Amino acid sequence: MSSTNTYDVVIVGAGPAGMCAALYTGRSMLRTAVLERGMPGGELLNTEKLDDWIGEKSILGWELARKFYEHSREFGAEFITANVHKVKRLADGTFETVTDTGDVYLSPAVIITAGGTPVKLGIPGEQEYAGKGVSYCAICDGAFFREQVIAVIGGGDAAVEEAEFLTRYASKVYVIHRRDSFRASRVLQERLFANPKIEVIWNSVAEEVLGDANGLMTGLRVREVVTDTTRTLDATGCFVFIGFQPNSGLIKGHFRHDASGYVITDDRMMTSIPGLFAAGDLRVQLTRQVTTAVGDATTAAIAVEKYLKARGVEAAIDPLGSGGYAV
C-alpha cells in the first residue's frame, strides 16, 4: 500500500554525492530522506580499489562506501530502499518525489544525485548474451572469467583501469578502441601498456557478440575501420565501458541540460528549476571523480539550507524525529 511522507529535503541516489549531501543536510538539522534502489555506494561498489581518495593511499571501494554510509547516518539521514520514478515541482513550490511503488515523498527541496547507467553498444548479441559473457562491471563479474580470454571495449579511464584489473583473472585481455589513442589518464595508460596480458586493438569497433546453443558467449566479431576488414576474437567475455547516460529523465518538467542530457547548474548546484539541486555524475562538469562528486554535494547541501531559510522554511528540531518542515 502506497504512502505519503514529508521531509525537509529528499536526496535521490546514495552514491558518494548522495551520502555526502545527507551528511551535511543532517548536520544542518534538516530531516533528510535518501532514496536508493540498491545498496548505498553507487559506483564505489563497482570499483575495487581507489588510490586517489585524499588521505588514503589505497582503499577498497566497498570499504569507502561503508564509511560514507555510516558517517552520514550519524547525523540522522534516513536511507530508504526505493526506485524513484519521477521528481516533479508542484504549483506551490513543493516537490513530489514518486517511487515505482507509488510512495510519495514531499519536500521543499530535492538534491538529485542519481548518476547514470552504462551506455550499450547496440550490436547484435549484446542483449542476448548479457550476463552470459557480456558485462558492464569488472569487479562484479571478473572472477567468473578465470583463465579465459576476454575483451574490453572503450578508451577512457574506466575501460583502461578495468582492463588492467581484469588481468588478475583472465589469461588474456583484448582492449578494443575505435581510435588510435586512449582518452584515459597517462598513469592508467602506462599501467596498461606495461601489462603483458593485454593486447590493444586500435581503430576497431565491435560488430557482433557470438554465442553457442547453450546461450553462452563464444566470440566477438570486430571490424578494423581503416582497412574495413573483420576478424573474430575467441573471447568468452566482453566488458563494455563506453560511457554513461545520465539518469536525468526522472526529472519531470523543463530544465537546462547539455546535448547529452547532463544537468546544468549554477555555482550553488541549483538547476533551472528553483529548489531542485544536482550533484555528482548527473551534472555537467569537466571530470567525474569521487572527489568532485562530494565537492558538488557539499555545496548543494549548504545551498539547500540557505534556500530553505530564505523561503522561511524551518528545519525539524530533531532530525531523527517525526517532524517535517513548516512554512
C-alpha positions in Angstrom: 0.0 0.0 0.0 1.5 3.4 -1.0 2.1 6.2 1.5 2.9 9.9 1.6 5.8 11.2 3.6 7.1 14.6 4.4 10.8 15.7 4.7 12.8 18.9 4.7 14.9 17.6 1.8 14.8 14.4 -0.4 18.1 13.1 -1.9 17.7 10.9 -4.9 20.7 8.4 -5.1 23.1 7.1 -2.4 26.4 7.2 -4.2 29.3 9.3 -2.8 27.4 12.6 -3.7 24.2 11.5 -2.2 25.7 10.3 1.1 27.9 13.4 1.4 24.9 15.6 0.8 23.0 13.7 3.5 25.9 14.2 5.9 25.7 18.0 5.5 21.9 18.3 5.5 21.8 16.2 8.6 24.4 18.4 10.3 22.1 21.3 9.4 19.3 19.6 11.3 17.2 19.1 8.1 15.1 16.0 8.2 16.5 14.0 5.3 15.4 11.1 3.2 17.9 9.4 0.9 16.2 7.2 -1.7 18.3 4.5 -3.3 17.1 1.5 -5.3 20.0 -0.7 -4.2 22.8 -0.8 -1.7 24.3 2.6 -0.8 27.6 3.2 -2.5 26.9 3.9 -6.2 29.9 3.4 -8.4 32.1 2.8 -5.4 30.6 -0.7 -5.3 31.8 -1.3 -8.8 35.4 -0.1 -8.0 37.8 -2.5 -6.5 40.3 0.0 -5.1 40.9 3.7 -5.0 44.3 5.4 -4.8 43.1 8.9 -5.4 41.0 9.5 -2.3 42.8 12.1 -0.3 44.2 10.8 3.0 44.1 7.1 1.9 47.0 5.7 -0.2 44.7 2.8 -1.0 41.2 1.9 0.0 38.7 -0.7 -1.3 35.6 0.8 -3.0 33.1 -1.1 -0.8 35.0 0.0 2.4 34.8 3.6 1.5 31.2 3.2 0.7 30.6 1.7 4.1 32.4 4.6 5.8 30.3 7.1 3.9 27.1 5.4 4.8 27.9 5.0 8.5 29.1 8.6 8.8 26.0 10.1 7.0 23.6 8.1 9.2 25.2 9.5 12.4 23.7 12.9 11.6 20.2 11.5 11.1 19.8 10.8 7.4 17.1 8.2 6.7 18.0 5.7 4.0 15.1 4.2 2.2 15.3 1.4 -0.5 13.2 2.8 -3.3 13.3 3.2 -7.1 12.4 6.8 -7.9 10.0 7.1 -10.9 9.8 10.9 -11.1 10.5 14.2 -9.4 8.1 17.0 -10.0 7.7 20.5 -8.7 4.1 21.3 -7.8 2.5 24.7 -8.2 3.1 25.7 -4.6 6.9 25.0 -4.9 6.7 21.7 -3.1 8.5 18.8 -4.7 6.8 15.5 -5.2 9.2 12.5 -5.5 7.3 9.4 -6.5 8.7 5.8 -6.4 7.7 3.0 -8.8 5.5 1.5 -6.0 3.5 4.7 -5.7 5.0 6.0 -2.5 5.2 9.8 -2.4 7.9 12.0 -0.7 7.0 15.7 -0.3 9.7 18.3 0.4 10.5 21.9 -0.4 13.9 20.9 -1.8 15.4 18.0 -3.7 19.0 17.0 -4.4 19.4 14.8 -7.4 22.5 12.5 -7.2 21.2 9.7 -9.4 24.3 9.3 -11.6 23.9 7.4 -14.8 23.6 4.0 -16.4 26.1 2.3 -18.7 25.9 3.1 -22.4 25.2 0.0 -24.5 26.9 -0.9 -27.8 23.7 -1.6 -29.6 25.1 -4.5 -31.6 23.7 -8.0 -32.3 24.1 -10.4 -29.5 24.8 -7.8 -26.8 21.4 -8.1 -25.2 21.1 -11.8 -25.8 24.4 -12.6 -24.0 24.1 -10.0 -21.3 25.1 -11.8 -18.1 26.3 -14.8 -20.2 29.5 -13.2 -21.3 28.6 -9.5 -21.8 29.1 -7.4 -18.7 29.4 -3.7 -17.7 31.0 -4.2 -14.3 34.5 -5.7 -14.0 34.6 -6.0 -10.2 31.1 -7.7 -10.3 31.8 -10.3 -12.9 35.6 -10.5 -13.4 36.0 -13.6 -11.1 33.7 -15.6 -13.4 36.3 -15.4 -16.2 39.4 -17.1 -14.6 41.9 -18.2 -17.2 39.6 -17.1 -20.1 40.2 -14.7 -22.9 38.1 -11.6 -22.7 37.6 -8.3 -24.5 37.2 -4.8 -23.1 35.7 -2.1 -25.2 36.4 1.6 -24.7 39.2 4.1 -24.4 38.6 6.2 -21.3 39.7 5.9 -17.7 37.1 3.3 -16.9 38.0 1.0 -19.8 41.7 1.2 -19.3 41.5 0.8 -15.5 39.1 -2.1 -15.6 41.1 -3.9 -18.4 44.2 -3.8 -16.1 42.1 -5.1 -13.2 40.7 -7.9 -15.2 44.1 -9.4 -16.0 44.2 -10.8 -12.4 41.5 -13.3 -13.6 41.8 -13.6 -17.4 44.6 -15.3 -19.3 44.4 -12.6 -21.9 42.6 -9.2 -22.3 42.0 -7.5 -25.6 41.3 -3.8 -25.4 39.3 -2.6 -28.4 39.2 1.1 -29.2 37.8 2.9 -32.2 40.6 5.5 -32.3 44.4 5.3 -32.4 45.0 6.7 -28.9 43.3 6.5 -25.5 41.5 9.3 -23.7 42.5 7.8 -20.3 44.9 9.5 -17.9 48.6 8.9 -18.6 49.2 6.9 -15.4 46.5 4.4 -16.2 47.8 4.1 -19.8 51.3 3.3 -18.5 50.0 0.5 -16.3 48.0 -1.0 -19.2 50.9 -0.9 -21.7 53.2 -2.5 -19.2 50.9 -5.4 -18.6 51.9 -8.4 -20.7 48.4 -9.9 -20.7 46.9 -7.0 -22.5 46.7 -6.5 -26.3 45.3 -3.3 -27.7 43.3 -3.4 -31.0 43.3 0.1 -32.3 40.9 1.8 -34.8 38.4 -1.0 -34.3 34.8 -1.5 -33.3 32.8 -4.5 -32.1 30.1 -5.6 -34.6 28.6 -8.7 -33.1 28.7 -10.9 -30.0 28.7 -14.6 -30.9 27.5 -17.5 -28.9 26.6 -21.1 -28.8 23.5 -23.2 -28.4 23.8 -23.1 -24.7 23.3 -19.3 -24.7 26.9 -18.6 -23.7 29.3 -16.1 -25.5 32.0 -17.7 -27.6 33.4 -14.9 -29.6 33.4 -11.3 -30.7 33.4 -10.0 -34.3 35.5 -6.9 -34.7 35.9 -4.6 -37.7 39.0 -2.5 -38.3 37.7 0.8 -39.5 40.7 1.9 -41.6 41.0 -1.2 -43.7 37.4 -2.2 -43.3 38.4 -5.8 -42.5 36.8 -8.0 -39.9 38.2 -10.6 -37.5 36.7 -12.9 -34.9 38.2 -13.0 -31.4 37.9 -16.2 -29.5 36.7 -14.4 -26.4 34.2 -15.7 -23.9 33.7 -12.4 -22.1 33.1 -8.8 -23.3 33.2 -5.9 -20.8 31.8 -2.6 -22.2 33.0 0.7 -20.9 32.0 3.4 -23.4 30.3 5.9 -21.1 27.2 6.5 -19.0 23.9 8.0 -19.8 22.8 10.5 -17.1 19.6 9.5 -15.2 18.1 12.9 -15.7 14.9 11.5 -17.3 13.3 11.2 -13.9 13.1 15.0 -13.7 9.6 16.0 -14.9 9.4 19.5 -16.4 11.8 21.5 -18.4 15.3 22.0 -17.1 18.5 23.2 -18.6 20.8 20.4 -19.8 23.5 19.8 -22.4 23.2 17.8 -25.6 23.9 14.5 -23.7 21.3 15.2 -21.1 23.6 16.2 -18.3 22.1 18.7 -15.9 23.3 22.3 -16.0 23.5 24.0 -12.6 24.7 27.3 -11.2 27.6 27.7 -8.8 25.3 26.6 -5.9 24.4 23.4 -7.7 20.8 24.6 -8.3 19.2 23.6 -11.6 17.0 25.9 -13.6 14.1 24.6 -11.5 14.1 26.5 -8.2 14.7 24.2 -5.2 16.0 21.3 -7.4 19.7 20.8 -6.9 22.0 18.3 -8.7 25.4 16.9 -7.7 27.9 14.3 -8.9 27.9 12.4 -12.2 24.5 13.7 -13.3 25.8 17.3 -13.6 27.7 18.9 -16.4 31.4 19.1 -15.4 34.9 18.6 -16.7 35.7 15.4 -14.7 33.7 12.8 -12.8 35.5 11.5 -9.7 34.6 10.7 -6.2 36.3 13.9 -5.0 34.3 16.1 -7.4 31.1 14.3 -6.5 31.4 15.0 -2.8 32.5 18.6 -3.5 29.3 19.1 -5.5 27.3 17.6 -2.8 28.8 19.7 0.0 27.9 22.9 -2.0 24.4 21.6 -2.8 23.6 20.7 0.8 24.7 24.0 2.2 22.9 25.8 -0.6 19.7 23.9 0.3 19.9 25.1 3.9 20.2 28.7 2.7 17.4 28.2 0.1 15.0 26.9 2.7 15.9 29.6 5.2 15.3 32.3 2.6 11.8 30.8 2.0 11.0 30.8 5.7 11.2 27.0 6.0 12.2 25.9 9.5 14.1 22.7 9.9 13.0 20.0 12.2 14.3 20.4 15.8 15.2 16.7 16.0 16.4 15.3 12.6 15.6 11.8 13.9 12.1 12.7 14.9 8.9 12.7 13.0 8.6 16.4 12.4 8.6 17.8 8.9 9.0 21.2 7.5 6.8 24.2 8.3 6.4 27.3 6.2 
